[in-house]
């Protein structure tokens, strides 16, 4: 299928990323498990590190879903982040939202900082802080929306406009929303980045990352990083993710519906100190979330009035929510950010941005919501009695 911009999202998700069927008539493309290609082939492939039919099909698929001209796939979300930061030089500044994925923070502080790339963290939900973009004139403005794990919603269009005026590129980590709920490039971002391991694939069986853009210069930089830094995925992972994204629309509808129901349930529970979900009216950026996203996604955070040991005890008593890293799969997961995804962030930094020891992140799956609700109820009853 060609890149048909008139087709609906669900149609593009199902039909994009099909090709290389030869004379077989295969409805689904095969996996090209080859490291090298004969020179002079009609499709221009030479070595899988610099290109493979499964990469190309995945990239065409993601570009269709993001509404972008270009997309480059990588071995993981962290590989995609690495590809973007690797384009910077010593002395460059990244102005970033203060609540970032722990591995992004670690890359800035413990890897690229050694090469002279500086990161400064500010609360970008506060419009008065946007003035720092104008003053600092960074090379990149780095956003997540919703953020991990606090689900802060950032005004992508507003910040992208200020960043463009300051000569900075805007990067949006769109992992928590997916292109089904939010298209950062249409809001003015330069790059839309995601861990395709999560919602895009949706089955917890492959690692991947992707960067989409409409800027030819940035596209060339991403393709160069994929090849030169060895950040490419395996052909099989690319095939799995291309397969997984075909049901993205259906899965996201169920994730959103289940998460909203559980968020409402948790918000009314006496044992919970606070709940945050983008489509709850109590969310501090609720109106922005409704404008910027077509649904609240599948992540809910709740804070127990409990120390670390009791919070982890609650997580372990859940039967349908597996205590595990990651998110976005069809199965429900629960995570304790302070000891898991953000354990590498210094405790003082965690506390300053609002990641407490009682904070829990639910990745709400596509199971029956009533069963998930009962599971949470029994675990809360056990721990908080």
N, C-alpha and C positions, 0 to 999 in steps of 0.2 A: 504494500500500500504506500502510495506517495504521501507526503506531508500535506494532508487535506485539512486546512484551517477551518473549513466549514463544518466538518464532522464534529459531533459531540464528544465530550471527554471519554465516556464509556466506549464509544465506537473506536476512537483512536487508541485507547488502552488495549482493546482486543485485537485490532487489526494492524497496528504499527509494529515494526520489528519482525516482519516475515520476509523471507527471501533466501537466496542461495539454495533453491530446491532442485536446481538442475533439471533433469528429465524425469525425476521421480514422481512429481506431483504431490510431494509431502506437504501436509497442511502446516506442520510445525517444522522449523529449520533444525538441522542436526547440530550436534556439538562438534566443533572443529578442534579436536585434540591433537594439534600438530604444533611443533615448535617453529618449523620453518616451511617456506614455500618455494617452489621452483621459480627461478628468476624469469621475468618477462610475462607473468600471468596477466590475464585481461583485467583483473580487479585490482592489481597493483600491490598485492601483499608480498612481504619479503620475510619478516621474522615476527613472531607473535608478540614480542615485547613492544613492537612499534605498530601493531595492528593485527586484527584477527576478524574473520566474518562475524563471530559472536559479539565482539566489541562494537563493531559497526552497527549491527542490528539493535543492540541495547542503546547505543548513543542516538540513533534515529528515533527510537521509541521515547526516550526521555526528552529529547528536543520537542517532539510532538506534544507531550504532556505538559511541558513547561511553557509551551508557546514561544520557543526560542529558535534561533537560527542554528545554534551549535550546542553540542554537549560532549563532554569527555568523561569516560568512566575510569574508575580507579579500583584498587584492591580493597579499600575500606573507606569509611568516612574520614578516619585520621589520615589516610593517604591523600584524600581530596584536600583536606586542610593543609597538609604538608605541601602539596603542589602549589597552592595559592601563596602561602607564606614564602616559599622558595623563590618566588619572583622578586622579592624585596632585596635591598642591599643594606650594608652596614650604615647605620645612622637614620634609617627610615623608622617612622613611628606608626604604630597601629593604635587607633583609638577604638576601644572595645566596650561593649556593654559589660557592666560589672558582674552580672550573673551569666557565666559561660559554662559549657560542658567541661568537666574536670580535665579531660585529655587535651582540649584546646588550650586551657590555661597552662597545663604542663608543657605543651609544645612551645608556647611563648616564653615561659619563664625558665625552663630547664634545657631547652634545645636552641632555639633561635636567638635567645638573649645572648648566648655565648658568641654569636656572630655579629653582634651589634644591632640587631633588630629590637626595638623597644616597644613595649605595649603599655598603654595607660588605660585604666578601667574607670568608667563613670556610669552613673545611673541614667540611662538614656530614655527612661520613661518620663523624666523631668525635662521639659522643653528648655528651661533656662540653661541646662547643661549642654545644649546643642551649640552654644556660643563657643565652647572649647574646640569644636570642629573648625570654626572660622579662625580662631586664634592659633591653634596648633598646626593647622594645614597638614594633616597626616597623609601618609601614602594610601592607607586603607581605613575605612570605618567598618568595624566587624560587629554584626548583629546576630542574635538568635531571636526568633519570634514564632511561637512561644519559646521562652528560655528554658534551659534545663538546669535545675528541676523546678524552679519557682513559677513557671508559666507566666512570666511577665510578657505583656504584649507591647511591642515596640512599633511606633509609627514609622513604617518603612518609607512611605511616600515623603513624609516631612523631612526625615533625616537624609534620604537620598538626594533631595533637592538641595539641602544645605551642603552636603558633601560635594555634590557636583560643582556648586559655586566656589568651593574651596579647592577644587582640583583633585579631590580624593575619589577613589573607587569605593563603592559600597558592596560589601559581601553579606549575604543573608544566609545563615544556616537554617534551611527550611525543613529539617528532618522531622520535627514534631508535627508539622502541618501537612506535609506532602503537597505535591502540585495539585491534588484534587481539591484541597481546601484553600490554597493560597498560591499565587504566582508572583513572586517577588520582582521579576523582571518587568511585569506590567505595572508595578508600583514604582518603578524607577531605579531599582537595584542594578548594579553592574554585573554581579555574579549571584546565581542561586546555587547554593551548595547543599548536598544532603548525604547522609549515610543511607545508601539504598539497601543496606542490611535490614533496615527497620520497616517502615510502612510500604515502601515501594515494592520490596520483595514480599514481606509479610508472612513468611513461613519459618523464620528462625533457622534456616538451613544454608545460608550463603552470606559471605561478606562482600560488601561493595560500597563504593562512593561515587558521586557524580558531581560535576560542575557544569552548569548551563549558562550560556551568555549569548548576547546579540552582538558583542564586540569582537571583530575579527582578530584584533591584536591580542586580546585576552584568550581567545580560542587557540591561537598559535602557541601562546605561553603554556596553556594547559596540555596540549598535545606534546609539546617538548618535554614537559615535566613527566608525563606518563612514560615516555620512552627513555629520557636521559637519567631519571632517578629510579627507574624500575618500579614504578607505582601501579603497573597494570594489574587487572584481576586475572584469575584463571579463566579460560574459555568456558569451563563448566559453571563457575559462579555467574559469569555473564549470561549464560543460557538460563540458569535458574531464575535470575532476577528478571530477565525478559519474560519468562513464563509467569512469574509471580505478579508482575505489574498488570497483567491482563485482567485481574480481578480487583484492582485497586479501588475502583469506584464502589463496588459492592461491599468490600470490606470496610472502607472508611465510613460508609453510611451506618453500618452496624456498630463499629467502634464508637462513633459519635453518639448514637442513641443510647448504647449501654453506659458510656461514661457519664452522660448527662443524668441518667437515672440514678447511678451510684453516687454522683456528686450531690444530688438533692437528698438522697438518703443519708449520706454522711453528715451533711450540713445540719440535719435535724437530730443528730445523735449526741446524747449527753456526754459520751466519753471522748468526743473529739473537740480539741481546742479550736481548730480552724480548718477550713477547706478552701481550696482554690481550683477553679475550672473556668476557662475563658468564657463559656456561655452561661455561667451563673450570674445573675444580676449583682451579686455581692462582689464579683471580681472588680478590682480597682480600674481596670481598662476594659470593662465590659462593652461599652459603646464602641470603642475602637475595634475590639475583637469582632463585633457584629458587622462592622463596615469592611474590615480587612480580610476576614475569613468567612467561608461559607458554612462552617461548622466548627465545633469546639475541639475536635480531634479526640483521641482515646486516652489521654493522660490526665489523671486526677492526682492532686497532692493533698495530703491531710497531715495535720500535726496532732500527735497524741500528747497529752499532758503527762509525759513519762520520760524517764531516762533511757539511755541507749539499751540497757539490758532488757527492760520491759518492752521497748519498741521492737527489738529483734525477736523477743519471745512471741509477740503478736504476729509478726511476719511468718514465723515458723509454724504457728498454729493454723494458718490458712491452708486449705486443702486444694482449692482450685487456682489460687494464685501462687505460682512457684517463686520462691526467693531466688532471684537471679539477676544478673546484669542484662542490659539490652531492653528493648521495647518494640512495639509495633507488630508483633506476631499475632496470629489468630488466637493463640493461647494467652491467658492472663498471667502477668508477672507482677511481682512486688519487689521494690528496691528500697534500701535504706541508704540514701545518698551520702550521709556523713561517713559511713564505713565502706562504701562501695564506689559509686561513680565519682564521688568528690573526695575520696580519702586522701588523694594526693594534694589537695588544696589545704594550705595551713589552717588550723582550727580558727585562728583569729580572723582570717579572711572569710571562712565559711560563715562564722557568726555575724560578721559585719554585713554580709549580703542577705542574711536571713535563713541560712541552712542550719536548722537546729538539730539536736540529737533526737528529737521526737518526730522529725519530718519523715514521711513515707511517700514514695512515688508509686502509684498504681498504673500499670499499663493494662488497660481494660481490653480484654479480648472479645471474641464474637460469640461466646457461650450464651446461654440463656441468662438474662439479667437477674431474674428471680433467684437462680442458683448462686450467682456471684454475691448477691445481697445477703443471702442466708449464710454464706461462707464467712463474710466479713462480720456478720452479727455474732456467729458462734465464737469467732476468735476474740472479738472485743469482750464478749461476756466472760470468757475464760480468763483473760488477762486483767481486765479492769474490775472484776468483782471484788 
